[in-house]
Amino acid sequence: MGGTGSGSGVGIPRNTAKYPPPADIPDGNDDDVVARQLREAAMREPDPAVREKLWAEYRKYKGIEQP
């Protein structure tokens, strides 16, 4: 009610992602909390090997076939 939204997850800056998702990853509009955290971690991860492991975990969690 009229607050700043802290703690609600609203207002999280979306421009913190530096690395776009692979082509086979959907837009994420229906992601739950866990999927969203995996997506955001992968999009911020500078190490390509770790980033690919995060995307693989995202695919596994969402039931997306591995490329």
N, CA, C and O atoms as a CHARMM CRD file, in Angstrom:
* protein
*
  268
    1    1 MET  N      0.82600  -1.18900   0.00000 PROA 1      0.00000
    2    1 MET  CA     0.00000   0.00000   0.00000 PROA 1      0.00000
    3    1 MET  C      0.86500   1.24500   0.00000 PROA 1      0.00000
    4    1 MET  O      1.24000   1.74300   1.06200 PROA 1      0.00000
    5    2 GLY  N      1.17700   1.74000  -1.15000 PROA 2      0.00000
    6    2 GLY  CA     1.90900   2.98700  -1.24300 PROA 2      0.00000
    7    2 GLY  C      3.36900   2.89800  -0.86900 PROA 2      0.00000
    8    2 GLY  O      4.04700   3.92300  -0.79300 PROA 2      0.00000
    9    3 GLY  N      3.88300   1.67300  -0.62800 PROA 3      0.00000
   10    3 GLY  CA     5.28400   1.52600  -0.24400 PROA 3      0.00000
   11    3 GLY  C      6.20500   1.62000  -1.43400 PROA 3      0.00000
   12    3 GLY  O      5.78100   1.90300  -2.55500 PROA 3      0.00000
   13    4 THR  N      7.46200   1.38000  -1.17300 PROA 4      0.00000
   14    4 THR  CA     8.45300   1.46100  -2.23900 PROA 4      0.00000
   15    4 THR  C      8.58100   0.15600  -2.99700 PROA 4      0.00000
   16    4 THR  O      9.27000   0.09000  -4.01400 PROA 4      0.00000
   17    5 GLY  N      7.92000  -0.88400  -2.50900 PROA 5      0.00000
   18    5 GLY  CA     7.98300  -2.16100  -3.19300 PROA 5      0.00000
   19    5 GLY  C      9.16600  -3.00500  -2.76700 PROA 5      0.00000
   20    5 GLY  O      9.40700  -4.05400  -3.36400 PROA 5      0.00000
   21    6 SER  N      9.91000  -2.58800  -1.76000 PROA 6      0.00000
   22    6 SER  CA    11.07000  -3.36600  -1.35000 PROA 6      0.00000
   23    6 SER  C     10.62000  -4.70300  -0.78200 PROA 6      0.00000
   24    6 SER  O      9.66000  -4.78100  -0.01600 PROA 6      0.00000
   25    7 GLY  N     11.33000  -5.74600  -1.17100 PROA 7      0.00000
   26    7 GLY  CA    10.99800  -7.07900  -0.71500 PROA 7      0.00000
   27    7 GLY  C      9.94800  -7.77300  -1.54800 PROA 7      0.00000
   28    7 GLY  O      9.71900  -8.96900  -1.36900 PROA 7      0.00000
   29    8 SER  N      9.31000  -7.07000  -2.44200 PROA 8      0.00000
   30    8 SER  CA     8.25500  -7.68000  -3.24500 PROA 8      0.00000
   31    8 SER  C      8.76300  -8.19800  -4.58200 PROA 8      0.00000
   32    8 SER  O      8.04300  -8.90700  -5.28400 PROA 8      0.00000
   33    9 GLY  N      9.99200  -7.85200  -4.94100 PROA 9      0.00000
   34    9 GLY  CA    10.52300  -8.25800  -6.23100 PROA 9      0.00000
   35    9 GLY  C     10.13500  -7.31400  -7.35100 PROA 9      0.00000
   36    9 GLY  O     10.60500  -7.46300  -8.47900 PROA 9      0.00000
   37   10 VAL  N      9.29000  -6.35100  -7.05900 PROA 10     0.00000
   38   10 VAL  CA     8.87200  -5.37800  -8.06200 PROA 10     0.00000
   39   10 VAL  C      9.95400  -4.30900  -8.16000 PROA 10     0.00000
   40   10 VAL  O     10.50700  -3.87900  -7.14800 PROA 10     0.00000
   41   11 GLY  N     10.24600  -3.89300  -9.36200 PROA 11     0.00000
   42   11 GLY  CA    11.23100  -2.84100  -9.53500 PROA 11     0.00000
   43   11 GLY  C     12.65500  -3.33700  -9.65600 PROA 11     0.00000
   44   11 GLY  O     13.58900  -2.53600  -9.62200 PROA 11     0.00000
   45   12 ILE  N     12.84300  -4.64300  -9.79800 PROA 12     0.00000
   46   12 ILE  CA    14.19000  -5.17000  -9.99600 PROA 12     0.00000
   47   12 ILE  C     14.66700  -4.71600 -11.36800 PROA 12     0.00000
   48   12 ILE  O     13.96700  -4.91700 -12.36000 PROA 12     0.00000
   49   13 PRO  N     15.84000  -4.10900 -11.43800 PROA 13     0.00000
   50   13 PRO  CA    16.30400  -3.64300 -12.74700 PROA 13     0.00000
   51   13 PRO  C     16.56200  -4.80500 -13.69000 PROA 13     0.00000
   52   13 PRO  O     17.26700  -5.75200 -13.34000 PROA 13     0.00000
   53   14 ARG  N     16.00000  -4.73400 -14.86900 PROA 14     0.00000
   54   14 ARG  CA    16.15600  -5.79300 -15.86400 PROA 14     0.00000
   55   14 ARG  C     17.39900  -5.58700 -16.72000 PROA 14     0.00000
   56   14 ARG  O     17.78500  -6.48900 -17.46400 PROA 14     0.00000
   57   15 ASN  N     18.03300  -4.42500 -16.63300 PROA 15     0.00000
   58   15 ASN  CA    19.17300  -4.14200 -17.48500 PROA 15     0.00000
   59   15 ASN  C     20.48900  -4.64300 -16.91000 PROA 15     0.00000
   60   15 ASN  O     21.54900  -4.29100 -17.42700 PROA 15     0.00000
   61   16 THR  N     20.45600  -5.45700 -15.85100 PROA 16     0.00000
   62   16 THR  CA    21.67600  -5.98100 -15.26900 PROA 16     0.00000
   63   16 THR  C     22.21300  -7.16800 -16.06300 PROA 16     0.00000
   64   16 THR  O     23.34700  -7.59000 -15.83600 PROA 16     0.00000
   65   17 ALA  N     21.42800  -7.71200 -16.98300 PROA 17     0.00000
   66   17 ALA  CA    21.87000  -8.83700 -17.80000 PROA 17     0.00000
   67   17 ALA  C     22.86400  -8.34700 -18.84600 PROA 17     0.00000
   68   17 ALA  O     22.64100  -7.34600 -19.52600 PROA 17     0.00000
   69   18 LYS  N     23.96500  -9.08100 -18.95200 PROA 18     0.00000
   70   18 LYS  CA    24.99900  -8.70200 -19.90400 PROA 18     0.00000
   71   18 LYS  C     25.07200  -9.66200 -21.07600 PROA 18     0.00000
   72   18 LYS  O     25.56100  -9.30300 -22.14700 PROA 18     0.00000
   73   19 TYR  N     24.59100 -10.87200 -20.88100 PROA 19     0.00000
   74   19 TYR  CA    24.72700 -11.91600 -21.89200 PROA 19     0.00000
   75   19 TYR  C     23.34400 -12.42800 -22.28100 PROA 19     0.00000
   76   19 TYR  O     22.63300 -12.96700 -21.43300 PROA 19     0.00000
   77   20 PRO  N     22.95200 -12.27600 -23.53000 PROA 20     0.00000
   78   20 PRO  CA    21.61400 -12.70600 -23.95300 PROA 20     0.00000
   79   20 PRO  C     21.47000 -14.22400 -23.89000 PROA 20     0.00000
   80   20 PRO  O     22.46400 -14.94500 -23.98800 PROA 20     0.00000
   81   21 PRO  N     20.25200 -14.71100 -23.72900 PROA 21     0.00000
   82   21 PRO  CA    20.03300 -16.15900 -23.67900 PROA 21     0.00000
   83   21 PRO  C     20.27100 -16.79800 -25.04500 PROA 21     0.00000
   84   21 PRO  O     20.15800 -16.12900 -26.07200 PROA 21     0.00000
   85   22 PRO  N     20.60100 -18.09100 -25.05900 PROA 22     0.00000
   86   22 PRO  CA    20.74500 -18.81000 -26.33100 PROA 22     0.00000
   87   22 PRO  C     19.42900 -18.80400 -27.11000 PROA 22     0.00000
   88   22 PRO  O     18.36400 -18.55500 -26.54500 PROA 22     0.00000
   89   23 ALA  N     19.51600 -19.07800 -28.39400 PROA 23     0.00000
   90   23 ALA  CA    18.35200 -19.01400 -29.28500 PROA 23     0.00000
   91   23 ALA  C     17.24300 -19.98600 -28.89100 PROA 23     0.00000
   92   23 ALA  O     16.07100 -19.71200 -29.15000 PROA 23     0.00000
   93   24 ASP  N     17.58900 -21.11900 -28.26700 PROA 24     0.00000
   94   24 ASP  CA    16.57400 -22.11900 -27.92900 PROA 24     0.00000
   95   24 ASP  C     15.85000 -21.83200 -26.61600 PROA 24     0.00000
   96   24 ASP  O     14.95300 -22.58300 -26.23200 PROA 24     0.00000
   97   25 ILE  N     16.22000 -20.77100 -25.93100 PROA 25     0.00000
   98   25 ILE  CA    15.61100 -20.42600 -24.64600 PROA 25     0.00000
   99   25 ILE  C     14.41800 -19.50200 -24.90000 PROA 25     0.00000
  100   25 ILE  O     14.56600 -18.47000 -25.55300 PROA 25     0.00000
  101   26 PRO  N     13.22800 -19.86800 -24.38400 PROA 26     0.00000
  102   26 PRO  CA    12.05200 -19.00700 -24.56800 PROA 26     0.00000
  103   26 PRO  C     12.18800 -17.69600 -23.79000 PROA 26     0.00000
  104   26 PRO  O     13.13700 -17.51600 -23.02700 PROA 26     0.00000
  105   27 ASP  N     11.23900 -16.79100 -23.98700 PROA 27     0.00000
  106   27 ASP  CA    11.33700 -15.45500 -23.39500 PROA 27     0.00000
  107   27 ASP  C     11.24000 -15.42300 -21.87500 PROA 27     0.00000
  108   27 ASP  O     11.65900 -14.43600 -21.26900 PROA 27     0.00000
  109   28 GLY  N     10.71200 -16.44900 -21.24100 PROA 28     0.00000
  110   28 GLY  CA    10.69800 -16.52100 -19.78800 PROA 28     0.00000
  111   28 GLY  C      9.52500 -15.84600 -19.11900 PROA 28     0.00000
  112   28 GLY  O      9.53800 -15.67300 -17.90100 PROA 28     0.00000
  113   29 ASN  N      8.50800 -15.45700 -19.87300 PROA 29     0.00000
  114   29 ASN  CA     7.34200 -14.80500 -19.27100 PROA 29     0.00000
  115   29 ASN  C      6.61900 -15.69100 -18.27100 PROA 29     0.00000
  116   29 ASN  O      5.96900 -15.18500 -17.35600 PROA 29     0.00000
  117   30 ASP  N      6.72100 -17.00800 -18.42800 PROA 30     0.00000
  118   30 ASP  CA     6.02200 -17.91800 -17.52000 PROA 30     0.00000
  119   30 ASP  C      6.95900 -18.54700 -16.48600 PROA 30     0.00000
  120   30 ASP  O      6.58400 -19.52800 -15.84400 PROA 30     0.00000
  121   31 ASP  N      8.16600 -18.00800 -16.31200 PROA 31     0.00000
  122   31 ASP  CA     9.12500 -18.55600 -15.35000 PROA 31     0.00000
  123   31 ASP  C      8.62100 -18.39900 -13.92100 PROA 31     0.00000
  124   31 ASP  O      8.06600 -17.36400 -13.55100 PROA 31     0.00000
  125   32 ASP  N      8.82600 -19.44900 -13.12300 PROA 32     0.00000
  126   32 ASP  CA     8.57400 -19.32300 -11.69300 PROA 32     0.00000
  127   32 ASP  C      9.83700 -18.74800 -11.04000 PROA 32     0.00000
  128   32 ASP  O     10.77300 -18.36000 -11.73900 PROA 32     0.00000
  129   33 VAL  N      9.86300 -18.69300  -9.72300 PROA 33     0.00000
  130   33 VAL  CA    10.97200 -18.05000  -9.01700 PROA 33     0.00000
  131   33 VAL  C     12.29900 -18.74200  -9.31300 PROA 33     0.00000
  132   33 VAL  O     13.29100 -18.06900  -9.59500 PROA 33     0.00000
  133   34 VAL  N     12.33400 -20.06100  -9.25500 PROA 34     0.00000
  134   34 VAL  CA    13.58000 -20.80100  -9.46800 PROA 34     0.00000
  135   34 VAL  C     14.08300 -20.60300 -10.89700 PROA 34     0.00000
  136   34 VAL  O     15.26300 -20.32400 -11.10800 PROA 34     0.00000
  137   35 ALA  N     13.19600 -20.74700 -11.87200 PROA 35     0.00000
  138   35 ALA  CA    13.58600 -20.56600 -13.27300 PROA 35     0.00000
  139   35 ALA  C     14.08100 -19.14300 -13.51300 PROA 35     0.00000
  140   35 ALA  O     15.05600 -18.93700 -14.23600 PROA 35     0.00000
  141   36 ARG  N     13.42000 -18.17400 -12.91700 PROA 36     0.00000
  142   36 ARG  CA    13.82700 -16.77700 -13.08700 PROA 36     0.00000
  143   36 ARG  C     15.21900 -16.54200 -12.49000 PROA 36     0.00000
  144   36 ARG  O     16.03200 -15.81800 -13.06600 PROA 36     0.00000
  145   37 GLN  N     15.48800 -17.15500 -11.33400 PROA 37     0.00000
  146   37 GLN  CA    16.80600 -17.00200 -10.71900 PROA 37     0.00000
  147   37 GLN  C     17.89200 -17.64400 -11.57600 PROA 37     0.00000
  148   37 GLN  O     18.97200 -17.07600 -11.73900 PROA 37     0.00000
  149   38 LEU  N     17.61000 -18.82800 -12.12600 PROA 38     0.00000
  150   38 LEU  CA    18.57200 -19.47400 -13.02300 PROA 38     0.00000
  151   38 LEU  C     18.82600 -18.60600 -14.25100 PROA 38     0.00000
  152   38 LEU  O     19.97300 -18.40500 -14.65100 PROA 38     0.00000
  153   39 ARG  N     17.75700 -18.09400 -14.84400 PROA 39     0.00000
  154   39 ARG  CA    17.87000 -17.24100 -16.03700 PROA 39     0.00000
  155   39 ARG  C     18.70900 -16.00500 -15.73400 PROA 39     0.00000
  156   39 ARG  O     19.63100 -15.68300 -16.48400 PROA 39     0.00000
  157   40 GLU  N     18.40000 -15.31600 -14.65100 PROA 40     0.00000
  158   40 GLU  CA    19.11200 -14.08800 -14.31500 PROA 40     0.00000
  159   40 GLU  C     20.57700 -14.36100 -14.00300 PROA 40     0.00000
  160   40 GLU  O     21.45000 -13.58100 -14.38200 PROA 40     0.00000
  161   41 ALA  N     20.85100 -15.47200 -13.31100 PROA 41     0.00000
  162   41 ALA  CA    22.24400 -15.82600 -13.01100 PROA 41     0.00000
  163   41 ALA  C     23.01500 -16.10900 -14.29500 PROA 41     0.00000
  164   41 ALA  O     24.15400 -15.66800 -14.44700 PROA 41     0.00000
  165   42 ALA  N     22.40000 -16.84300 -15.21600 PROA 42     0.00000
  166   42 ALA  CA    23.06500 -17.17500 -16.47900 PROA 42     0.00000
  167   42 ALA  C     23.31800 -15.92300 -17.31300 PROA 42     0.00000
  168   42 ALA  O     24.35600 -15.81400 -17.96600 PROA 42     0.00000
  169   43 MET  N     22.39500 -14.99600 -17.29800 PROA 43     0.00000
  170   43 MET  CA    22.53800 -13.79100 -18.11300 PROA 43     0.00000
  171   43 MET  C     23.56500 -12.81400 -17.53700 PROA 43     0.00000
  172   43 MET  O     24.01600 -11.90400 -18.23300 PROA 43     0.00000
  173   44 ARG  N     23.93400 -13.00100 -16.27000 PROA 44     0.00000
  174   44 ARG  CA    24.95000 -12.14500 -15.64400 PROA 44     0.00000
  175   44 ARG  C     26.31800 -12.81200 -15.56000 PROA 44     0.00000
  176   44 ARG  O     27.31000 -12.14200 -15.27200 PROA 44     0.00000
  177   45 GLU  N     26.39000 -14.11600 -15.80600 PROA 45     0.00000
  178   45 GLU  CA    27.62600 -14.88000 -15.59800 PROA 45     0.00000
  179   45 GLU  C     28.66900 -14.57900 -16.68200 PROA 45     0.00000
  180   45 GLU  O     28.41200 -14.80700 -17.86400 PROA 45     0.00000
  181   46 PRO  N     29.84400 -14.06800 -16.29000 PROA 46     0.00000
  182   46 PRO  CA    30.87200 -13.75300 -17.28500 PROA 46     0.00000
  183   46 PRO  C     31.62900 -14.97800 -17.81100 PROA 46     0.00000
  184   46 PRO  O     32.13100 -14.95300 -18.93400 PROA 46     0.00000
  185   47 ASP  N     31.71600 -16.04200 -17.01800 PROA 47     0.00000
  186   47 ASP  CA    32.45400 -17.24200 -17.43600 PROA 47     0.00000
  187   47 ASP  C     31.57500 -18.08000 -18.36500 PROA 47     0.00000
  188   47 ASP  O     30.52600 -18.56500 -17.94100 PROA 47     0.00000
  189   48 PRO  N     31.98600 -18.26000 -19.62500 PROA 48     0.00000
  190   48 PRO  CA    31.15000 -18.99500 -20.58800 PROA 48     0.00000
  191   48 PRO  C     30.84600 -20.43200 -20.16900 PROA 48     0.00000
  192   48 PRO  O     29.74900 -20.92600 -20.43000 PROA 48     0.00000
  193   49 ALA  N     31.79600 -21.11100 -19.52300 PROA 49     0.00000
  194   49 ALA  CA    31.57200 -22.49700 -19.10300 PROA 49     0.00000
  195   49 ALA  C     30.50800 -22.55900 -18.00500 PROA 49     0.00000
  196   49 ALA  O     29.61500 -23.40500 -18.04800 PROA 49     0.00000
  197   50 VAL  N     30.60600 -21.67600 -17.03900 PROA 50     0.00000
  198   50 VAL  CA    29.62300 -21.63000 -15.95100 PROA 50     0.00000
  199   50 VAL  C     28.27000 -21.19400 -16.50100 PROA 50     0.00000
  200   50 VAL  O     27.23100 -21.73100 -16.11700 PROA 50     0.00000
  201   51 ARG  N     28.29300 -20.21600 -17.40400 PROA 51     0.00000
  202   51 ARG  CA    27.04600 -19.72700 -18.00700 PROA 51     0.00000
  203   51 ARG  C     26.31900 -20.85700 -18.73200 PROA 51     0.00000
  204   51 ARG  O     25.10100 -20.98800 -18.60400 PROA 51     0.00000
  205   52 GLU  N     27.05000 -21.67500 -19.49100 PROA 52     0.00000
  206   52 GLU  CA    26.41300 -22.78500 -20.20800 PROA 52     0.00000
  207   52 GLU  C     25.85700 -23.81900 -19.22900 PROA 52     0.00000
  208   52 GLU  O     24.80900 -24.41000 -19.49100 PROA 52     0.00000
  209   53 LYS  N     26.54100 -24.04700 -18.11100 PROA 53     0.00000
  210   53 LYS  CA    26.02000 -24.97600 -17.09100 PROA 53     0.00000
  211   53 LYS  C     24.72400 -24.43900 -16.48600 PROA 53     0.00000
  212   53 LYS  O     23.79600 -25.20300 -16.21900 PROA 53     0.00000
  213   54 LEU  N     24.66300 -23.13700 -16.27300 PROA 54     0.00000
  214   54 LEU  CA    23.43100 -22.53500 -15.75700 PROA 54     0.00000
  215   54 LEU  C     22.29600 -22.67400 -16.76700 PROA 54     0.00000
  216   54 LEU  O     21.16600 -22.98300 -16.38800 PROA 54     0.00000
  217   55 TRP  N     22.58600 -22.44800 -18.05500 PROA 55     0.00000
  218   55 TRP  CA    21.55100 -22.61800 -19.07800 PROA 55     0.00000
  219   55 TRP  C     21.13200 -24.08000 -19.16900 PROA 55     0.00000
  220   55 TRP  O     19.95400 -24.37000 -19.37700 PROA 55     0.00000
  221   56 ALA  N     22.07500 -25.00400 -19.01900 PROA 56     0.00000
  222   56 ALA  CA    21.72800 -26.42900 -19.04700 PROA 56     0.00000
  223   56 ALA  C     20.80500 -26.76900 -17.87400 PROA 56     0.00000
  224   56 ALA  O     19.85200 -27.53300 -18.02800 PROA 56     0.00000
  225   57 GLU  N     21.09100 -26.20300 -16.71900 PROA 57     0.00000
  226   57 GLU  CA    20.23600 -26.43000 -15.54800 PROA 57     0.00000
  227   57 GLU  C     18.86100 -25.80600 -15.76700 PROA 57     0.00000
  228   57 GLU  O     17.85200 -26.39300 -15.37600 PROA 57     0.00000
  229   58 TYR  N     18.80500 -24.64300 -16.37800 PROA 58     0.00000
  230   58 TYR  CA    17.53300 -23.98800 -16.70400 PROA 58     0.00000
  231   58 TYR  C     16.72300 -24.87900 -17.64300 PROA 58     0.00000
  232   58 TYR  O     15.53400 -25.10500 -17.42000 PROA 58     0.00000
  233   59 ARG  N     17.37500 -25.38700 -18.70100 PROA 59     0.00000
  234   59 ARG  CA    16.68200 -26.26500 -19.65500 PROA 59     0.00000
  235   59 ARG  C     16.13200 -27.50300 -18.95300 PROA 59     0.00000
  236   59 ARG  O     14.99000 -27.90300 -19.18000 PROA 59     0.00000
  237   60 LYS  N     16.95600 -28.10300 -18.10100 PROA 60     0.00000
  238   60 LYS  CA    16.53700 -29.30600 -17.36600 PROA 60     0.00000
  239   60 LYS  C     15.33200 -28.98300 -16.47900 PROA 60     0.00000
  240   60 LYS  O     14.35500 -29.73000 -16.45700 PROA 60     0.00000
  241   61 TYR  N     15.40600 -27.88200 -15.75700 PROA 61     0.00000
  242   61 TYR  CA    14.33500 -27.48000 -14.84900 PROA 61     0.00000
  243   61 TYR  C     13.03400 -27.20500 -15.59800 PROA 61     0.00000
  244   61 TYR  O     11.95500 -27.57100 -15.13200 PROA 61     0.00000
  245   62 LYS  N     13.14100 -26.55800 -16.76400 PROA 62     0.00000
  246   62 LYS  CA    11.95500 -26.19600 -17.54400 PROA 62     0.00000
  247   62 LYS  C     11.48600 -27.31100 -18.47900 PROA 62     0.00000
  248   62 LYS  O     10.42000 -27.19600 -19.08300 PROA 62     0.00000
  249   63 GLY  N     12.26900 -28.39300 -18.60900 PROA 63     0.00000
  250   63 GLY  CA    11.89000 -29.47700 -19.50500 PROA 63     0.00000
  251   63 GLY  C     12.15100 -29.16100 -20.96500 PROA 63     0.00000
  252   63 GLY  O     11.46600 -29.67400 -21.85000 PROA 63     0.00000
  253   64 ILE  N     13.14200 -28.31600 -21.22000 PROA 64     0.00000
  254   64 ILE  CA    13.52300 -27.95900 -22.58800 PROA 64     0.00000
  255   64 ILE  C     14.59200 -28.94300 -23.03900 PROA 64     0.00000
  256   64 ILE  O     15.54500 -29.21500 -22.30900 PROA 64     0.00000
  257   65 GLU  N     14.43100 -29.47000 -24.23800 PROA 65     0.00000
  258   65 GLU  CA    15.39900 -30.42900 -24.76600 PROA 65     0.00000
  259   65 GLU  C     16.75200 -29.75500 -24.96800 PROA 65     0.00000
  260   65 GLU  O     16.83300 -28.63800 -25.48000 PROA 65     0.00000
  261   66 GLN  N     17.81500 -30.45100 -24.55800 PROA 66     0.00000
  262   66 GLN  CA    19.17500 -29.93300 -24.72900 PROA 66     0.00000
  263   66 GLN  C     19.53700 -29.89300 -26.21100 PROA 66     0.00000
  264   66 GLN  O     19.21900 -30.83100 -26.94100 PROA 66     0.00000
  265   67 PRO  N     20.19500 -28.82600 -26.67300 PROA 67     0.00000
  266   67 PRO  CA    20.57800 -28.74500 -28.09500 PROA 67     0.00000
  267   67 PRO  C     21.69200 -29.72400 -28.43900 PROA 67     0.00000
  268   67 PRO  O     22.12900 -29.78400 -29.58800 PROA 67     0.00000
